Amino acid sequence: MRQSPRGWSIEAVASVLVFCSSLAMAGSDPDKAVEEGRAAIGDGDYKKAIRLLAPLAKQGIPEAQNAVGVLHREGWGVERDYTEAVKWFRAAAEQGHAKAQYNLGRMYDEGTGVPRDFGQAIAWYRKSAEQGYPLGQSVLGAMYATGGGVPQDYVEAMKWYLKAAEQGEPEAQRRVGFMYVEGQGVAKDYGVAAVWFRKGASQGNPGSQYWLG
């Protein structure tokens, strides 16, 4: 390993300089740098996003780690690398980041970057759901509805669907409507089903729009 005159590795010095550069771009505020990085993703400027977010991820900032995971998963600004995506999702998830926990669960659910493992998927979805993240709640509900990795349990599925639907998650709203149509976990009630389908449809959910005709 190459050494600087003060005994630091050249790689460590470079890492510090890049980190400082990313903070300088955001006024020495890591939270602002993360927000600018996320804004760059929204604008489609993925090179800027990875330039801002990668050094923050290496410093252990979970929001940046999750975003870097997304960039690697999608191949935005970097070569697509599912293994690298899993690494960053895990780093953030283990710090309690709810979106990263959902993302890591999804990687296990799909067998992307890791061997498919419904048990691990359920575990991470549950951590996300218990923190109130609506996508985690909706997908955990789906796992119970289908018996994916857990015993099929419509009552438990409905519980998680409702938590997500009440936060405005459109696919969960469709699923709640469907559960009322089928009488799964609740008594059949077409009127209540229509209420939830209208909520989903108003957000552009095609499944809800289909059920409304």
Phi and psi in degrees as GROMACS dihedral restraints (atoms count N, CA, C in turn):
[ dihedral_restraints ]
;  ai    aj    ak    al  type     phi  dphi    fc
    3     4     5     6     1   -71.4    20    10
    4     5     6     7     1   145.2    20    10
    6     7     8     9     1  -118.2    20    10
    7     8     9    10     1   142.8    20    10
    9    10    11    12     1   -81.5    20    10
   10    11    12    13     1   168.2    20    10
   12    13    14    15     1   -57.9    20    10
   13    14    15    16     1   -26.4    20    10
   15    16    17    18     1   -92.9    20    10
   16    17    18    19     1     6.9    20    10
   18    19    20    21     1    94.8    20    10
   19    20    21    22     1    -4.5    20    10
   21    22    23    24     1   -78.8    20    10
   22    23    24    25     1   149.4    20    10
   24    25    26    27     1   -69.6    20    10
   25    26    27    28     1   148.3    20    10
   27    28    29    30     1   -58.8    20    10
   28    29    30    31     1   -37.3    20    10
   30    31    32    33     1   -64.9    20    10
   31    32    33    34     1   -39.3    20    10
   33    34    35    36     1   -67.0    20    10
   34    35    36    37     1   -41.7    20    10
   36    37    38    39     1   -61.2    20    10
   37    38    39    40     1   -44.7    20    10
   39    40    41    42     1   -61.8    20    10
   40    41    42    43     1   -39.9    20    10
   42    43    44    45     1   -62.3    20    10
   43    44    45    46     1   -43.8    20    10
   45    46    47    48     1   -63.7    20    10
   46    47    48    49     1   -42.0    20    10
   48    49    50    51     1   -64.1    20    10
   49    50    51    52     1   -40.7    20    10
   51    52    53    54     1   -66.1    20    10
   52    53    54    55     1   -41.5    20    10
   54    55    56    57     1   -61.3    20    10
   55    56    57    58     1   -46.2    20    10
   57    58    59    60     1   -63.4    20    10
   58    59    60    61     1   -37.5    20    10
   60    61    62    63     1   -63.3    20    10
   61    62    63    64     1   -41.1    20    10
   63    64    65    66     1   -66.1    20    10
   64    65    66    67     1   -37.0    20    10
   66    67    68    69     1   -69.1    20    10
   67    68    69    70     1   -38.2    20    10
   69    70    71    72     1   -61.0    20    10
   70    71    72    73     1   -37.2    20    10
   72    73    74    75     1   -64.5    20    10
   73    74    75    76     1   -25.4    20    10
   75    76    77    78     1  -113.4    20    10
   76    77    78    79     1    22.8    20    10
   78    79    80    81     1    71.0    20    10
   79    80    81    82     1    34.7    20    10
   81    82    83    84     1    61.6    20    10
   82    83    84    85     1    27.3    20    10
   84    85    86    87     1  -120.7    20    10
   85    86    87    88     1   108.4    20    10
   87    88    89    90     1   -57.8    20    10
   88    89    90    91     1   -39.4    20    10
   90    91    92    93     1   -62.9    20    10
   91    92    93    94     1   -40.0    20    10
   93    94    95    96     1   -66.9    20    10
   94    95    96    97     1   -37.9    20    10
   96    97    98    99     1   -63.2    20    10
   97    98    99   100     1   -40.2    20    10
   99   100   101   102     1   -63.0    20    10
  100   101   102   103     1   -45.3    20    10
  102   103   104   105     1   -63.0    20    10
  103   104   105   106     1   -39.5    20    10
  105   106   107   108     1   -66.1    20    10
  106   107   108   109     1   -37.5    20    10
  108   109   110   111     1   -64.7    20    10
  109   110   111   112     1   -42.4    20    10
  111   112   113   114     1   -67.1    20    10
  112   113   114   115     1   -38.1    20    10
  114   115   116   117     1   -63.1    20    10
  115   116   117   118     1   -37.8    20    10
  117   118   119   120     1   -63.5    20    10
  118   119   120   121     1   -37.4    20    10
  120   121   122   123     1   -61.6    20    10
  121   122   123   124     1   -45.8    20    10
  123   124   125   126     1   -60.6    20    10
  124   125   126   127     1   -32.6    20    10
  126   127   128   129     1   -84.1    20    10
  127   128   129   130     1    -5.5    20    10
  129   130   131   132     1    80.4    20    10
  130   131   132   133     1    11.3    20    10
  132   133   134   135     1   -94.3    20    10
  133   134   135   136     1    76.1    20    10
  135   136   137   138     1   -72.6    20    10
  136   137   138   139     1   -30.1    20    10
  138   139   140   141     1   -63.6    20    10
  139   140   141   142     1   -42.8    20    10
  141   142   143   144     1   -64.9    20    10
  142   143   144   145     1   -40.8    20    10
  144   145   146   147     1   -59.8    20    10
  145   146   147   148     1   -48.3    20    10
  147   148   149   150     1   -68.5    20    10
  148   149   150   151     1   -33.2    20    10
  150   151   152   153     1   -64.4    20    10
  151   152   153   154     1   -38.6    20    10
  153   154   155   156     1   -77.8    20    10
  154   155   156   157     1   -41.2    20    10
  156   157   158   159     1   -88.1    20    10
  157   158   159   160     1   -32.7    20    10
  159   160   161   162     1   -58.4    20    10
  160   161   162   163     1   -48.0    20    10
  162   163   164   165     1   -64.8    20    10
  163   164   165   166     1   -31.9    20    10
  165   166   167   168     1   -70.3    20    10
  166   167   168   169     1   -38.1    20    10
  168   169   170   171     1   -61.2    20    10
  169   170   171   172     1   -41.3    20    10
  171   172   173   174     1   -66.9    20    10
  172   173   174   175     1   -24.0    20    10
  174   175   176   177     1   -83.1    20    10
  175   176   177   178     1    -0.9    20    10
  177   178   179   180     1    92.5    20    10
  178   179   180   181     1    16.2    20    10
  180   181   182   183     1   -82.7    20    10
  181   182   183   184     1   113.7    20    10
  183   184   185   186     1   -62.6    20    10
  184   185   186   187     1   -36.6    20    10
  186   187   188   189     1   -62.0    20    10
  187   188   189   190     1   -39.7    20    10
  189   190   191   192     1   -69.5    20    10
  190   191   192   193     1   -39.2    20    10
  192   193   194   195     1   -61.3    20    10
  193   194   195   196     1   -43.9    20    10
  195   196   197   198     1   -63.0    20    10
  196   197   198   199     1   -43.6    20    10
  198   199   200   201     1   -64.2    20    10
  199   200   201   202     1   -40.4    20    10
  201   202   203   204     1   -64.4    20    10
  202   203   204   205     1   -37.5    20    10
  204   205   206   207     1   -59.0    20    10
  205   206   207   208     1   -43.4    20    10
  207   208   209   210     1   -62.7    20    10
  208   209   210   211     1   -43.2    20    10
  210   211   212   213     1   -60.3    20    10
  211   212   213   214     1   -41.9    20    10
  213   214   215   216     1   -70.6    20    10
  214   215   216   217     1   -38.0    20    10
  216   217   218   219     1   -64.2    20    10
  217   218   219   220     1   -39.5    20    10
  219   220   221   222     1   -89.7    20    10
  220   221   222   223     1   -13.7    20    10
  222   223   224   225     1    72.6    20    10
  223   224   225   226     1    36.1    20    10
  225   226   227   228     1   -97.2    20    10
  226   227   228   229     1   112.4    20    10
  228   229   230   231     1    78.8    20    10
  229   230   231   232     1    -8.1    20    10
  231   232   233   234     1  -144.5    20    10
  232   233   234   235     1   165.2    20    10
  234   235   236   237     1   -67.6    20    10
  235   236   237   238     1   135.9    20    10
  237   238   239   240     1   -59.0    20    10
  238   239   240   241     1   130.0    20    10
  240   241   242   243     1  -150.6    20    10
  241   242   243   244     1    99.0    20    10
  243   244   245   246     1   -66.8    20    10
  244   245   246   247     1   -34.3    20    10
  246   247   248   249     1   -64.4    20    10
  247   248   249   250     1   -42.1    20    10
  249   250   251   252     1   -66.0    20    10
  250   251   252   253     1   -38.1    20    10
  252   253   254   255     1   -60.3    20    10
  253   254   255   256     1   -46.4    20    10
  255   256   257   258     1   -59.9    20    10
  256   257   258   259     1   -41.1    20    10
  258   259   260   261     1   -56.4    20    10
  259   260   261   262     1   -46.5    20    10
  261   262   263   264     1   -75.5    20    10
  262   263   264   265     1   -37.2    20    10
  264   265   266   267     1   -60.6    20    10
  265   266   267   268     1   -43.1    20    10
  267   268   269   270     1   -64.2    20    10
  268   269   270   271     1   -41.8    20    10
  270   271   272   273     1   -59.2    20    10
  271   272   273   274     1   -42.0    20    10
  273   274   275   276     1   -75.5    20    10
  274   275   276   277     1   -41.1    20    10
  276   277   278   279     1   -60.7    20    10
  277   278   279   280     1   -39.3    20    10
  279   280   281   282     1   -70.8    20    10
  280   281   282   283     1   -13.0    20    10
  282   283   284   285     1   -94.6    20    10
  283   284   285   286     1     5.2    20    10
  285   286   287   288     1    90.2    20    10
  286   287   288   289     1    16.0    20    10
  288   289   290   291     1   -76.9    20    10
  289   290   291   292     1   114.9    20    10
  291   292   293   294     1   -63.7    20    10
  292   293   294   295     1   -41.3    20    10
  294   295   296   297     1   -65.8    20    10
  295   296   297   298     1   -39.5    20    10
  297   298   299   300     1   -65.9    20    10
  298   299   300   301     1   -36.7    20    10
  300   301   302   303     1   -62.3    20    10
  301   302   303   304     1   -42.0    20    10
  303   304   305   306     1   -62.6    20    10
  304   305   306   307     1   -46.8    20    10
  306   307   308   309     1   -62.6    20    10
  307   308   309   310     1   -39.4    20    10
  309   310   311   312     1   -67.7    20    10
  310   311   312   313     1   -41.2    20    10
  312   313   314   315     1   -58.6    20    10
  313   314   315   316     1   -40.8    20    10
  315   316   317   318     1   -63.1    20    10
  316   317   318   319     1   -39.6    20    10
  318   319   320   321     1   -62.4    20    10
  319   320   321   322     1   -41.7    20    10
  321   322   323   324     1   -68.0    20    10
  322   323   324   325     1   -39.0    20    10
  324   325   326   327     1   -61.2    20    10
  325   326   327   328     1   -40.7    20    10
  327   328   329   330     1   -93.4    20    10
  328   329   330   331     1   -10.0    20    10
  330   331   332   333     1    67.5    20    10
  331   332   333   334     1    41.0    20    10
  333   334   335   336     1  -108.8    20    10
  334   335   336   337     1   111.9    20    10
  336   337   338   339     1    83.5    20    10
  337   338   339   340     1   -11.2    20    10
  339   340   341   342     1  -146.2    20    10
  340   341   342   343     1   158.8    20    10
  342   343   344   345     1   -61.7    20    10
  343   344   345   346     1   142.2    20    10
  345   346   347   348     1   -61.0    20    10
  346   347   348   349     1   132.2    20    10
  348   349   350   351     1  -152.8    20    10
  349   350   351   352     1    99.4    20    10
  351   352   353   354     1   -65.1    20    10
  352   353   354   355     1   -31.1    20    10
  354   355   356   357     1   -62.1    20    10
  355   356   357   358     1   -46.2    20    10
  357   358   359   360     1   -66.9    20    10
  358   359   360   361     1   -38.6    20    10
  360   361   362   363     1   -59.3    20    10
  361   362   363   364     1   -49.0    20    10
  363   364   365   366     1   -59.3    20    10
  364   365   366   367     1   -44.5    20    10
  366   367   368   369     1   -59.3    20    10
  367   368   369   370     1   -43.8    20    10
  369   370   371   372     1   -76.9    20    10
  370   371   372   373     1   -37.1    20    10
  372   373   374   375     1   -59.7    20    10
  373   374   375   376     1   -41.4    20    10
  375   376   377   378     1   -64.1    20    10
  376   377   378   379     1   -43.2    20    10
  378   379   380   381     1   -58.7    20    10
  379   380   381   382     1   -43.0    20    10
  381   382   383   384     1   -65.1    20    10
  382   383   384   385     1   -47.0    20    10
  384   385   386   387     1   -62.3    20    10
  385   386   387   388     1   -40.5    20    10
  387   388   389   390     1   -68.1    20    10
  388   389   390   391     1   -17.5    20    10
  390   391   392   393     1   -90.0    20    10
  391   392   393   394     1     0.7    20    10
  393   394   395   396     1    90.8    20    10
  394   395   396   397     1    11.2    20    10
  396   397   398   399     1   -75.9    20    10
  397   398   399   400     1   119.1    20    10
  399   400   401   402     1   -63.1    20    10
  400   401   402   403     1   -36.8    20    10
  402   403   404   405     1   -66.2    20    10
  403   404   405   406     1   -37.8    20    10
  405   406   407   408     1   -62.3    20    10
  406   407   408   409     1   -42.1    20    10
  408   409   410   411     1   -65.0    20    10
  409   410   411   412     1   -44.3    20    10
  411   412   413   414     1   -63.9    20    10
  412   413   414   415     1   -44.3    20    10
  414   415   416   417     1   -72.7    20    10
  415   416   417   418     1   -35.8    20    10
  417   418   419   420     1   -61.7    20    10
  418   419   420   421     1   -41.0    20    10
  420   421   422   423     1   -58.9    20    10
  421   422   423   424     1   -41.2    20    10
  423   424   425   426     1   -64.6    20    10
  424   425   426   427     1   -36.1    20    10
  426   427   428   429     1   -63.9    20    10
  427   428   429   430     1   -40.0    20    10
  429   430   431   432     1   -70.2    20    10
  430   431   432   433     1   -36.1    20    10
  432   433   434   435     1   -66.6    20    10
  433   434   435   436     1   -34.9    20    10
  435   436   437   438     1   -99.1    20    10
  436   437   438   439     1   -11.3    20    10
  438   439   440   441     1    74.6    20    10
  439   440   441   442     1    31.5    20    10
  441   442   443   444     1   -85.6    20    10
  442   443   444   445     1    97.5    20    10
  444   445   446   447     1    85.6    20    10
  445   446   447   448     1    -6.9    20    10
  447   448   449   450     1  -141.9    20    10
  448   449   450   451     1   159.7    20    10
  450   451   452   453     1   -61.4    20    10
  451   452   453   454     1   138.7    20    10
  453   454   455   456     1   -60.5    20    10
  454   455   456   457     1   131.1    20    10
  456   457   458   459     1  -151.6    20    10
  457   458   459   460     1    99.4    20    10
  459   460   461   462     1   -68.1    20    10
  460   461   462   463     1   -32.9    20    10
  462   463   464   465     1   -64.9    20    10
  463   464   465   466     1   -44.4    20    10
  465   466   467   468     1   -66.8    20    10
  466   467   468   469     1   -38.1    20    10
  468   469   470   471     1   -60.0    20    10
  469   470   471   472     1   -46.3    20    10
  471   472   473   474     1   -63.6    20    10
  472   473   474   475     1   -37.3    20    10
  474   475   476   477     1   -57.8    20    10
  475   476   477   478     1   -46.9    20    10
  477   478   479   480     1   -75.4    20    10
  478   479   480   481     1   -36.5    20    10
  480   481   482   483     1   -58.2    20    10
  481   482   483   484     1   -44.8    20    10
  483   484   485   486     1   -63.6    20    10
  484   485   486   487     1   -40.9    20    10
  486   487   488   489     1   -59.1    20    10
  487   488   489   490     1   -42.3    20    10
  489   490   491   492     1   -72.5    20    10
  490   491   492   493     1   -43.4    20    10
  492   493   494   495     1   -61.8    20    10
  493   494   495   496     1   -38.8    20    10
  495   496   497   498     1   -69.0    20    10
  496   497   498   499     1   -16.1    20    10
  498   499   500   501     1   -92.3    20    10
  499   500   501   502     1     1.3    20    10
  501   502   503   504     1    94.1    20    10
  502   503   504   505     1    13.3    20    10
  504   505   506   507     1   -74.8    20    10
  505   506   507   508     1   114.0    20    10
  507   508   509   510     1   -65.1    20    10
  508   509   510   511     1   -37.3    20    10
  510   511   512   513     1   -68.1    20    10
  511   512   513   514     1   -35.8    20    10
  513   514   515   516     1   -65.4    20    10
  514   515   516   517     1   -36.3    20    10
  516   517   518   519     1   -62.8    20    10
  517   518   519   520     1   -41.3    20    10
  519   520   521   522     1   -62.7    20    10
  520   521   522   523     1   -42.3    20    10
  522   523   524   525     1   -66.6    20    10
  523   524   525   526     1   -37.8    20    10
  525   526   527   528     1   -62.2    20    10
  526   527   528   529     1   -44.8    20    10
  528   529   530   531     1   -57.7    20    10
  529   530   531   532     1   -43.8    20    10
  531   532   533   534     1   -63.0    20    10
  532   533   534   535     1   -40.2    20    10
  534   535   536   537     1   -62.9    20    10
  535   536   537   538     1   -37.0    20    10
  537   538   539   540     1   -70.3    20    10
  538   539   540   541     1   -35.2    20    10
  540   541   542   543     1   -63.8    20    10
  541   542   543   544     1   -44.3    20    10
  543   544   545   546     1   -87.6    20    10
  544   545   546   547     1   -12.8    20    10
  546   547   548   549     1    68.7    20    10
  547   548   549   550     1    38.6    20    10
  549   550   551   552     1  -100.9    20    10
  550   551   552   553     1   110.3    20    10
  552   553   554   555     1    82.3    20    10
  553   554   555   556     1    -9.6    20    10
  555   556   557   558     1  -148.1    20    10
  556   557   558   559     1   164.0    20    10
  558   559   560   561     1   -70.4    20    10
  559   560   561   562     1   145.6    20    10
  561   562   563   564     1   -58.3    20    10
  562   563   564   565     1   136.6    20    10
  564   565   566   567     1  -158.4    20    10
  565   566   567   568     1    97.9    20    10
  567   568   569   570     1   -68.5    20    10
  568   569   570   571     1   -29.9    20    10
  570   571   572   573     1   -65.8    20    10
  571   572   573   574     1   -45.6    20    10
  573   574   575   576     1   -66.9    20    10
  574   575   576   577     1   -38.3    20    10
  576   577   578   579     1   -57.4    20    10
  577   578   579   580     1   -44.2    20    10
  579   580   581   582     1   -63.5    20    10
  580   581   582   583     1   -35.6    20    10
  582   583   584   585     1   -60.2    20    10
  583   584   585   586     1   -45.9    20    10
  585   586   587   588     1   -71.4    20    10
  586   587   588   589     1   -37.2    20    10
  588   589   590   591     1   -62.3    20    10
  589   590   591   592     1   -38.4    20    10
  591   592   593   594     1   -65.3    20    10
  592   593   594   595     1   -37.9    20    10
  594   595   596   597     1   -62.1    20    10
  595   596   597   598     1   -46.7    20    10
  597   598   599   600     1   -65.5    20    10
  598   599   600   601     1   -42.6    20    10
  600   601   602   603     1   -63.4    20    10
  601   602   603   604     1   -34.7    20    10
  603   604   605   606     1   -66.4    20    10
  604   605   606   607     1   -17.2    20    10
  606   607   608   609     1  -101.7    20    10
  607   608   609   610     1     8.4    20    10
  609   610   611   612     1    87.1    20    10
  610   611   612   613     1    13.8    20    10
  612   613   614   615     1   -71.3    20    10
  613   614   615   616     1   116.9    20    10
  615   616   617   618     1   -65.7    20    10
  616   617   618   619     1   -33.2    20    10
  618   619   620   621     1   -63.9    20    10
  619   620   621   622     1   -42.7    20    10
  621   622   623   624     1   -65.0    20    10
  622   623   624   625     1   -40.8    20    10
  624   625   626   627     1   -61.9    20    10
  625   626   627   628     1   -38.7    20    10
  627   628   629   630     1   -61.2    20    10
  628   629   630   631     1   -46.0    20    10
  630   631   632   633     1   -66.9    20    10
  631   632   633   634     1   -26.4    20    10
  633   634   635   636     1   -82.1    20    10
  634   635   636   637     1    -8.2    20    10
